[in-house]
């Protein structure tokens, strides 16, 4: 397993739609493992394939004890509205309050290609919505009002000089301990 470079705001791949995963391959399994390692090292709770320069419709998430691989995810239920602070591994040190659905149900495939549904509220719901946005070329800043987006972009102006190649390279050091991805109980 290895750490992957994280593409930051300005990298064209972050604005592209992803491609549906048609087959679970050994390469895809390695990518998932590397994405979990990268997310853990960067101290994130979610990471989508475009953030590491890949076009697969795939994200990894870990919120509390829930560790998910979401392949070809679809939001099949959206209810309510809630505002909360968000940040992004691809826009380091920039945070803003974002309106999201209060409760979502996502239908996705796990690392074995088995379809399942997961309900998300609070941080898990916010994370699922954030990562699905990434898979469609959207960032949390796109959900801000014009004034708030301008403020966030001013903050980014100070930060982006740290990433001249539009890549965030994580220090190697010790990799996180290997863990097994869990699958939610509800499968379809």
Order of alpha helices (4+ residues) and beta strands (2+ residues): beta-alpha-beta-beta-beta-beta-beta-beta-beta-alpha-alpha-beta
